[in-house]
Amino acid sequence: MRIQVRRTGGFAGIERYAEVDTADRPDAAEWHALADQAVAAGRSTPPLGVPDGFAYQLTVDGKTVYCADPRLTDEQRRLISKVLKEGA
């Protein structure tokens, strides 16, 4: 499974992108469950965020959804943090 996160917005407006491929990871099942939950709660179009807040584009195996601060689910927040931390 390929998980991609694109973060835009924020005070400085700097875009950040990272992706993780779970193919050879021993914790792949955890990533899959988290990604499935995060995508299920996403929207098909970018939501309105708050001034200086972050907006996110999550793409999991070619399916793209959108979400924004401060209305992230716990699963979206965890997935985004993990991908931005561990992804390339």
C-alpha positions in Angstrom: 0.0 0.0 0.0 1.3 3.4 -0.9 0.2 6.3 1.4 0.8 9.9 0.4 0.2 13.0 2.4 0.4 16.6 1.0 0.0 19.4 3.6 -0.6 23.0 2.5 -1.5 26.2 4.3 -0.4 27.2 7.7 1.0 30.6 8.7 4.0 30.4 6.3 2.1 28.6 3.5 4.9 26.0 3.0 3.8 22.8 1.3 5.1 19.5 2.6 4.8 16.1 1.0 5.8 12.6 2.1 4.9 9.1 1.2 5.3 5.6 2.8 5.2 2.3 0.9 4.1 -0.4 3.4 4.9 -3.4 1.1 7.9 -4.7 3.1 7.1 -3.3 6.5 6.5 -5.7 9.4 3.8 -3.3 10.8 2.0 -3.1 7.4 -1.3 -4.3 8.9 -1.4 -1.4 11.4 -0.7 1.1 8.6 -3.5 -0.4 6.4 -6.1 -0.3 9.2 -5.2 3.3 10.1 -5.2 4.4 6.4 -8.5 2.7 5.7 -10.1 4.6 8.7 -8.5 7.9 7.7 -9.7 7.7 4.1 -13.2 6.6 5.1 -13.6 9.8 7.1 -12.2 12.1 4.4 -14.0 14.2 1.9 -14.0 14.0 -1.9 -13.5 17.8 -2.2 -11.2 20.1 -0.1 -13.1 21.4 3.0 -13.0 24.9 4.3 -10.4 25.2 6.9 -9.5 27.9 9.3 -7.2 30.9 8.7 -3.6 29.8 8.9 -4.7 26.2 9.4 -3.4 23.2 7.5 -5.2 21.4 4.7 -4.3 17.8 3.8 -4.6 15.6 0.7 -4.4 11.9 1.6 -3.9 9.5 -1.2 -4.0 5.7 -0.5 -3.4 3.4 -3.4 -4.7 6.0 -5.8 -7.8 7.1 -3.9 -7.6 10.7 -2.8 -9.5 12.4 0.0 -9.2 15.8 1.7 -9.4 17.0 5.3 -8.4 20.1 7.2 -7.5 21.4 10.7 -9.2 21.5 13.2 -11.7 18.9 12.0 -9.3 15.9 11.7 -10.3 12.6 13.1 -7.9 10.9 15.5 -7.0 8.4 12.8 -6.4 11.1 10.2 -4.2 13.0 12.7 -2.2 9.8 13.6 -1.7 8.8 9.9 -0.7 12.3 8.8 1.9 12.5 11.7 3.3 9.0 10.9 3.6 9.6 7.2 5.2 13.1 7.6 7.6 11.7 10.2 8.6 8.4 8.6 7.9 9.1 4.9 10.3 10.2 2.2 
